[in-house]
Amino acid sequence: MTGTYRSRVREQTGLSLVEVMVAIGILAFGILAVGSMQVSSLQGTAAAGDVTEATLVAGNQLDQLMAASFTDASVVDTDGDGVGGLTDAATDTADQQANVTIGGKTYTVFWNTAQNVGVPNTTTIGMTVVWTDRGTQKSLYIRHVKPNVAS
């Protein structure tokens, strides 16, 4: 019986170098895949943060416009293009613009207005926030209606 036992022990002496290399290769492939997913996740989180900041910038500007009087210069259609110009987002075509810098990133807010679009005694505000992310221009558009609340 001792001869049979010794032959089995000799067969199970450990892993070969090839088996170890295959296992390390599989492990390395898995780690690279997880690392790639992590990079994608961080980029997505950064992009979502930029959109959130742009929304906050637009909201702050919209709050100021909502608080302004109905005849204030900031809520008047300065170029007379009406509803057709609500989405204008350039220095030469927008009614008004402002720059806001947050954390080193500059957001440019363009807004346009049109009076009495669909509902009398209202001003429709079209607001576009533009910023650059890794060399690519991004934008966010918001439309809001300001009622003429007479005092």
N, C-alpha and C positions, 0 to 999 in steps of 0.2 A: 503494500500500500504506500509505502514511503516513496517509491519511484514515481507513482502516478501523481502524488501530491507535489513533488518537486518539479515535474514537467509543467504542471499548471502554473506554478509560481513563476517560472521562467518566462512563460507566455505573457504574463501581465506585469511586465517590468515598468511601464510608464507610457507617456505619449511620445510619438516620433516628432522630429523637427518639422516635418511637413504639416502635421496636425496642429502644432502650435502656431505656425505661420498662417494657416488658414483661419484659425480662431482669431488671431490678431488682426487679420485683414477684415474679417466680418465686423469686429468691434470698431475698427477705424472707420469703416463705411457708415456704421450706425452713428458714430459720434459726429462725422461730417454732415450727415443728414439733419441731425438735431441742431447743429450749429447754423446750418443754412436756414432752417425754420426760424431760429432765434433772430437772425438778421432780418428776415422778412417781417417778422412780428414787430421788431423795433422800428422799421421803416413805416409800417402801417400805423403804429402808435404815434409816431412823429407827424404823419400826414393828418391823422385825426385831431391831433393837438392844434395844428395850423388852422384847420377848418373851425374848430371850437373858438380859437382866438379871433378869426375873421368874423364869426357870428357875434361874438361879444363886441367887437369894434362896430359892426353894423347896428347892433342893438343900442349901443351908447349913442351913436349918431342919430338913430331913429328917435330915441328918447328926447334928444335936444330939438329935433324937428317937430315932434308932437307937442312939445311945450311952447314952441314959438307961436306967435299970433298968425292968423290966417293970411295976413298981408305982409308978413315978414319977408325980407329979401331971400332968405334961405329956402322958402317954400314957394317961390314964384318961378314959373316956367320962363327963364330968361331968354331962351332962344326961340320960343314960340313953336316948337316942333310937336307939342302935345303928346298924345298917347304913343305916337310913332317913335318918340325919342326916349321912352322910359328905360330902355336897355342900353342907351349910349354909355360907353365906359372908356372915354378917352378925354384928354385934357381939352381938346378943341371942340368936342361935341356935347359933353356933359354940362348940365346947368350949374353944378357946384362940385367941388372936390375938397378933400382933406387928407392929410397923411398922418398916420399913427404908427409909432414904432414901439414894439413890444419885444423884449428879449433880443434886441438886435435885428429883428425882422420888421421891415416896413410894409404896412398895409395901406394901400391907397383906396379911399372911399369916394366913389362917384355917385351922385344922386341927381335924378331928374324928376320933374314934377309935371303933372297935367291936371288941369282943373275940370271938374264936373264930368268925369269919365263914368258913364253909366248911371251915376247918382248925382243929383243936383247938390250944390253946396258942399262939395268934397274936393280934396286934392289927393290924387294918387301919387305916391312916392315910389319910384323905382330906384333901388340902391344896389350898386355892384361894388364888391370889395375885391381888389386885385392884389396879389402878392407873388413873389418868385420863390420857388422851392427847388433847389438843386438845378438851377438853370432853366426851369420850366415855369411858365406863367400859369398861375391858378386863379380861379375866380369863384365868387359866391354871389348869387343874386337874390334879393328879397324885394317883394312888392307889398306896400301897405297903403291903406286908405285913411286919410286924416279928415275927420268931419269938421265942418265949420260950425263950431258951437258959439253962438252969439251970446254975449253977456247981457 
